[in-house]
Amino acid sequence: MPYLVKEFNLTETILSKTIKIMGIGESDAENLLKDLIKSNNPTLAPTVKEGEIHFRITAKGDNMIALENLINTMKKKIEAVLGDYIFGENSDTLESVLGNLLLVEKKSISVAESCTGGYLSHILTNVPGSSAYFNRGYVTYSNDAKMDLLGVSKETLETYGAVSEEAASEMVAGVYKHTKSDICMATTGIAGPDGGSIEKPVGLVYIGFSFDGSIIIIKKQFSGSRESIKKRTVRYILFYLLNQIKRGKIE
């Protein structure tokens, strides 16, 4: 940039920062920030990526300190409105922010996956240093695997089905029983495009969380392709877990 400024006699500098949010719809987020989006300098522009919304703040001028002040002022205004939905900025990812928090809190994590097929484990272990908190991952895709590895009862599977609150509860209980990890998770659902019904449509996912043995089951309905449903499930899990830790819900 210094060469270009000198060569072409440029005096204007452009500075930007991206604020990343999740857990709120694009239209709702834009509506809450509509006055800020009208700003000319700095400008604020949203983009959507795999369930996340990225707001890019861009300031122009000839004084770096003034530009940084413009960026920081806009950032504080966004935080005042969307603070609970912000998870990072610039190169931050959900998994990297969560990983850093797990390291700070000294928490271990283990997972059992059915509908996500190992994708949750993949994303969690994509972070350098994740071996410090990631304990174990099971891919229990079949009913036999759920019974053999996690102790899910045959009666539960026959009565309620593999995609059910009851199955998710027994899956995550099995993960905790075998690993004693501080945080355990389990996924079971219908990623599609086939296999859905009126009672259990494609995109239905049950997510089990165990915090030191205390179990919570969340039912979600996602849309999109098979790959999209798997990705949305994993991103929801990461964001939910990140917020639970931030709010002190996990001791």
The 8 nearest C-alpha neighbors of each residue, nearest first, counted from 0:
[[1, 3, 2, 4, 5, 12, 9, 6],
 [2, 0, 4, 3, 5, 6, 9, 12],
 [3, 1, 5, 0, 4, 6, 7, 8],
 [4, 2, 6, 0, 5, 1, 7, 9],
 [3, 5, 9, 1, 8, 2, 7, 6],
 [4, 6, 8, 2, 3, 7, 1, 9],
 [7, 5, 3, 4, 8, 2, 9, 1],
 [6, 8, 9, 4, 5, 3, 2, 10],
 [9, 7, 5, 4, 6, 10, 3, 11],
 [10, 8, 4, 7, 11, 5, 3, 6],
 [9, 11, 61, 8, 4, 12, 60, 5],
 [10, 12, 61, 60, 9, 59, 13, 4],
 [11, 13, 60, 61, 59, 10, 14, 63],
 [12, 14, 59, 58, 60, 11, 15, 57],
 [15, 13, 58, 57, 59, 12, 66, 16],
 [14, 16, 57, 56, 58, 13, 55, 17],
 [15, 17, 56, 55, 89, 18, 57, 70],
 [16, 18, 55, 89, 88, 54, 56, 53],
 [17, 19, 88, 54, 53, 87, 55, 89],
 [20, 18, 53, 87, 88, 85, 52, 86],
 [19, 21, 85, 84, 52, 86, 51, 53],
 [22, 20, 51, 84, 23, 52, 85, 50],
 [21, 23, 84, 24, 20, 238, 51, 235],
 [24, 22, 21, 28, 25, 27, 84, 20],
 [25, 23, 27, 26, 28, 22, 21, 52],
 [24, 26, 28, 27, 29, 23, 52, 47],
 [25, 27, 29, 28, 24, 30, 23, 31],
 [28, 26, 30, 24, 25, 29, 31, 23],
 [29, 27, 25, 31, 30, 26, 24, 32],
 [28, 30, 32, 26, 31, 27, 33, 25],
 [29, 31, 33, 27, 32, 28, 26, 34],
 [30, 32, 28, 29, 33, 27, 80, 34],
 [31, 33, 29, 35, 30, 34, 36, 28],
 [34, 32, 30, 36, 35, 29, 31, 37],
 [35, 33, 37, 36, 32, 38, 31, 30],
 [34, 36, 32, 37, 38, 33, 43, 73],
 [35, 37, 43, 33, 38, 34, 32, 42],
 [38, 36, 35, 34, 39, 33, 42, 43],
 [37, 39, 35, 36, 42, 40, 41, 43],
 [40, 38, 42, 41, 37, 36, 43, 58],
 [41, 39, 42, 58, 38, 59, 57, 69],
 [40, 42, 58, 57, 39, 38, 56, 69],
 [41, 43, 40, 39, 57, 38, 56, 58],
 [42, 44, 56, 36, 55, 54, 57, 41],
 [43, 45, 55, 54, 42, 36, 56, 46],
 [46, 44, 54, 53, 55, 52, 47, 43],
 [47, 45, 53, 52, 54, 48, 44, 55],
 [48, 46, 52, 51, 53, 50, 49, 45],
 [47, 49, 51, 50, 52, 46, 53, 19],
 [50, 48, 51, 47, 231, 230, 227, 234],
 [49, 51, 48, 231, 47, 52, 21, 234],
 [50, 52, 21, 48, 49, 47, 20, 53],
 [53, 51, 47, 20, 46, 19, 21, 48],
 [52, 54, 19, 46, 45, 18, 17, 47],
 [55, 53, 45, 18, 17, 44, 43, 19],
 [54, 56, 17, 44, 43, 16, 53, 45],
 [55, 57, 43, 16, 15, 42, 17, 41],
 [58, 56, 15, 41, 42, 14, 55, 43],
 [57, 59, 41, 14, 40, 13, 66, 15],
 [60, 58, 13, 12, 14, 11, 40, 66],
 [59, 61, 11, 12, 62, 66, 13, 58],
 [60, 62, 11, 12, 10, 63, 59, 66],
 [63, 61, 65, 64, 60, 66, 12, 11],
 [64, 62, 66, 65, 67, 61, 12, 60],
 [65, 63, 67, 66, 62, 68, 69, 61],
 [64, 66, 68, 62, 63, 67, 69, 60],
 [67, 65, 63, 69, 68, 64, 58, 70],
 [66, 68, 70, 64, 69, 65, 71, 63],
 [67, 69, 65, 71, 66, 70, 72, 64],
 [70, 68, 66, 72, 67, 71, 73, 65],
 [71, 69, 67, 73, 68, 72, 74, 66],
 [72, 70, 74, 68, 73, 69, 67, 75],
 [71, 73, 69, 75, 74, 70, 68, 76],
 [72, 74, 76, 70, 71, 75, 69, 77],
 [73, 75, 71, 77, 72, 76, 70, 78],
 [76, 74, 78, 72, 77, 73, 79, 71],
 [75, 77, 73, 79, 74, 78, 72, 80],
 [78, 76, 74, 80, 79, 75, 81, 73],
 [77, 79, 82, 75, 81, 80, 76, 74],
 [78, 80, 76, 77, 82, 81, 75, 74],
 [79, 81, 77, 78, 82, 76, 31, 32],
 [82, 80, 78, 84, 83, 77, 79, 85],
 [81, 83, 78, 85, 84, 79, 80, 77],
 [84, 82, 81, 85, 78, 242, 86, 80],
 [83, 85, 20, 21, 82, 81, 22, 86],
 [86, 84, 20, 82, 19, 83, 87, 81],
 [85, 87, 20, 19, 84, 93, 21, 88],
 [88, 86, 19, 91, 85, 18, 92, 96],
 [87, 89, 18, 17, 19, 91, 90, 16],
 [88, 90, 17, 91, 16, 18, 87, 19],
 [91, 89, 88, 92, 87, 17, 19, 95],
 [92, 90, 87, 88, 89, 95, 96, 93],
 [93, 91, 95, 94, 96, 90, 87, 86],
 [92, 94, 96, 95, 97, 237, 238, 91],
 [93, 95, 97, 92, 96, 98, 123, 237],
 [94, 96, 98, 92, 97, 93, 126, 99],
 [97, 95, 99, 93, 98, 94, 92, 100],
 [98, 96, 100, 94, 95, 99, 241, 93],
 [99, 97, 95, 101, 100, 96, 94, 102],
 [100, 98, 102, 96, 101, 97, 95, 103],
 [99, 101, 103, 97, 102, 98, 104, 96],
 [102, 100, 98, 104, 106, 99, 103, 105],
 [103, 101, 105, 99, 100, 104, 98, 106],
 [102, 104, 100, 105, 101, 99, 106, 98],
 [103, 105, 101, 102, 106, 100, 244, 99],
 [106, 104, 102, 103, 101, 107, 132, 100],
 [105, 107, 101, 104, 181, 132, 102, 108],
 [108, 106, 132, 181, 180, 133, 182, 134],
 [107, 109, 182, 133, 180, 134, 183, 132],
 [110, 108, 135, 183, 134, 136, 180, 133],
 [111, 109, 184, 136, 183, 185, 137, 135],
 [112, 110, 137, 185, 136, 138, 184, 139],
 [113, 111, 138, 186, 185, 116, 115, 139],
 [112, 114, 140, 187, 139, 116, 115, 186],
 [115, 113, 187, 188, 116, 190, 186, 112],
 [116, 114, 229, 118, 113, 112, 117, 119],
 [115, 117, 113, 114, 112, 118, 138, 140],
 [116, 118, 120, 119, 115, 138, 112, 121],
 [117, 119, 121, 120, 115, 116, 122, 233],
 [120, 118, 122, 121, 117, 233, 123, 115],
 [121, 119, 123, 117, 118, 122, 124, 136],
 [120, 122, 118, 124, 119, 123, 125, 117],
 [123, 121, 125, 119, 124, 120, 118, 94],
 [124, 122, 120, 125, 121, 94, 119, 126],
 [123, 125, 126, 121, 129, 122, 120, 133],
 [126, 124, 122, 123, 121, 127, 129, 94],
 [125, 127, 124, 129, 95, 128, 123, 94],
 [128, 126, 129, 125, 124, 130, 95, 98],
 [127, 129, 130, 131, 126, 132, 124, 98],
 [130, 128, 131, 124, 126, 127, 132, 133],
 [129, 131, 133, 128, 132, 134, 124, 127],
 [130, 132, 129, 128, 133, 102, 107, 134],
 [131, 133, 107, 130, 129, 108, 134, 106],
 [134, 132, 108, 130, 129, 107, 135, 109],
 [135, 133, 109, 108, 132, 107, 130, 136],
 [136, 134, 109, 133, 110, 137, 108, 178],
 [135, 137, 110, 109, 111, 120, 138, 134],
 [138, 136, 111, 139, 112, 110, 135, 117],
 [137, 139, 112, 117, 111, 140, 116, 113],
 [140, 138, 144, 113, 145, 141, 112, 137],
 [139, 141, 113, 138, 144, 142, 116, 114],
 [142, 140, 144, 143, 139, 145, 113, 161],
 [141, 143, 145, 144, 146, 140, 161, 139],
 [144, 142, 146, 141, 145, 147, 139, 148],
 [145, 143, 139, 147, 141, 142, 146, 148],
 [146, 144, 142, 149, 139, 143, 151, 148],
 [145, 147, 151, 150, 143, 144, 149, 148],
 [148, 146, 144, 145, 143, 150, 149, 151],
 [149, 147, 144, 145, 146, 150, 139, 173],
 [150, 148, 173, 145, 146, 151, 170, 147],
 [149, 151, 146, 173, 147, 148, 152, 145],
 [152, 150, 146, 169, 145, 149, 170, 153],
 [153, 151, 155, 154, 146, 150, 156, 169],
 [152, 154, 156, 155, 157, 151, 146, 142],
 [153, 155, 157, 152, 156, 158, 159, 151],
 [156, 154, 158, 152, 153, 157, 159, 166],
 [155, 157, 160, 153, 161, 154, 159, 158],
 [158, 156, 154, 155, 160, 159, 153, 161],
 [159, 157, 155, 156, 154, 160, 153, 161],
 [160, 158, 156, 155, 157, 163, 161, 165],
 [161, 159, 156, 162, 157, 163, 158, 155],
 [160, 162, 156, 166, 163, 159, 187, 142],
 [163, 161, 188, 160, 187, 166, 205, 164],
 [162, 164, 166, 165, 161, 160, 159, 167],
 [163, 165, 167, 166, 168, 205, 216, 162],
 [164, 166, 168, 163, 167, 169, 155, 159],
 [167, 165, 169, 163, 168, 164, 161, 170],
 [168, 166, 170, 164, 207, 165, 169, 205],
 [169, 167, 165, 166, 170, 171, 207, 164],
 [168, 170, 172, 166, 151, 167, 171, 173],
 [171, 169, 167, 173, 172, 168, 149, 166],
 [170, 172, 174, 185, 173, 168, 169, 184],
 [173, 171, 169, 175, 170, 174, 168, 176],
 [174, 172, 149, 176, 170, 171, 175, 150],
 [173, 175, 171, 177, 172, 176, 178, 149],
 [174, 176, 179, 172, 178, 173, 177, 183],
 [177, 175, 173, 174, 178, 179, 172, 212],
 [176, 178, 174, 175, 179, 173, 149, 180],
 [177, 179, 175, 180, 176, 174, 109, 135],
 [180, 178, 175, 176, 177, 181, 211, 174],
 [181, 179, 178, 107, 182, 108, 109, 175],
 [182, 180, 211, 107, 106, 210, 108, 179],
 [181, 183, 108, 210, 180, 209, 107, 211],
 [184, 182, 209, 109, 110, 208, 108, 175],
 [183, 185, 208, 110, 207, 171, 111, 209],
 [186, 184, 111, 207, 171, 112, 206, 110],
 [187, 185, 206, 112, 113, 205, 114, 207],
 [188, 186, 113, 114, 205, 162, 204, 167],
 [187, 189, 204, 162, 114, 203, 205, 190],
 [188, 190, 201, 202, 191, 203, 114, 204],
 [189, 191, 225, 202, 228, 201, 114, 188],
 [192, 190, 193, 201, 225, 189, 194, 195],
 [191, 193, 225, 190, 201, 194, 224, 195],
 [194, 192, 191, 195, 201, 190, 189, 196],
 [193, 195, 191, 189, 196, 201, 192, 200],
 [194, 196, 200, 201, 199, 193, 189, 191],
 [197, 195, 200, 199, 198, 194, 201, 193],
 [196, 198, 199, 200, 195, 201, 194, 203],
 [199, 197, 196, 200, 195, 203, 201, 162],
 [198, 200, 196, 197, 195, 203, 201, 189],
 [201, 199, 195, 196, 197, 203, 202, 198],
 [200, 202, 195, 189, 191, 203, 190, 192],
 [201, 203, 221, 220, 190, 189, 222, 200],
 [204, 202, 220, 188, 201, 189, 200, 219],
 [205, 203, 188, 219, 187, 218, 202, 220],
 [204, 206, 218, 187, 217, 186, 188, 164],
 [207, 205, 186, 217, 185, 216, 204, 167],
 [206, 208, 216, 185, 184, 167, 171, 168],
 [209, 207, 184, 215, 214, 183, 216, 171],
 [208, 210, 214, 183, 213, 212, 182, 211],
 [209, 211, 182, 213, 212, 181, 208, 249],
 [210, 212, 181, 213, 209, 182, 180, 179],
 [211, 213, 209, 210, 214, 175, 172, 181],
 [214, 212, 210, 209, 211, 215, 208, 172],
 [215, 213, 209, 208, 212, 210, 216, 207],
 [214, 216, 208, 207, 209, 217, 213, 168],
 [217, 215, 207, 206, 208, 164, 168, 214],
 [218, 216, 206, 205, 207, 219, 215, 164],
 [217, 219, 205, 204, 206, 216, 220, 203],
 [220, 218, 204, 203, 205, 221, 217, 206],
 [219, 221, 203, 202, 204, 222, 218, 201],
 [222, 220, 202, 228, 219, 203, 223, 231],
 [223, 221, 202, 228, 220, 224, 227, 201],
 [222, 224, 227, 228, 225, 221, 202, 226],
 [223, 225, 227, 226, 228, 222, 192, 191],
 [224, 226, 190, 228, 191, 227, 192, 229],
 [227, 225, 229, 224, 228, 230, 190, 223],
 [226, 228, 224, 230, 229, 225, 223, 231],
 [229, 227, 231, 225, 230, 226, 190, 221],
 [228, 230, 115, 232, 226, 227, 231, 233],
 [231, 229, 227, 233, 232, 228, 234, 226],
 [232, 230, 228, 234, 233, 229, 227, 235],
 [233, 231, 229, 235, 230, 234, 228, 236],
 [232, 234, 236, 230, 235, 231, 119, 237],
 [235, 233, 231, 237, 236, 232, 238, 230],
 [234, 236, 232, 238, 233, 237, 239, 231],
 [237, 235, 233, 239, 234, 238, 240, 232],
 [236, 238, 234, 240, 235, 239, 241, 233],
 [237, 239, 241, 235, 240, 236, 234, 242],
 [240, 238, 236, 242, 241, 237, 235, 243],
 [239, 241, 243, 237, 242, 238, 236, 244],
 [242, 240, 238, 244, 239, 243, 97, 237],
 [243, 241, 245, 239, 244, 240, 246, 238],
 [244, 242, 240, 248, 246, 241, 245, 239],
 [243, 245, 247, 242, 241, 246, 249, 248],
 [246, 244, 242, 247, 243, 241, 248, 100],
 [247, 245, 243, 244, 248, 242, 249, 241],
 [246, 248, 244, 249, 245, 243, 250, 242],
 [249, 247, 243, 246, 244, 250, 245, 242],
 [250, 248, 247, 244, 243, 210, 246, 211],
 [249, 248, 247, 244, 210, 211, 104, 181]]
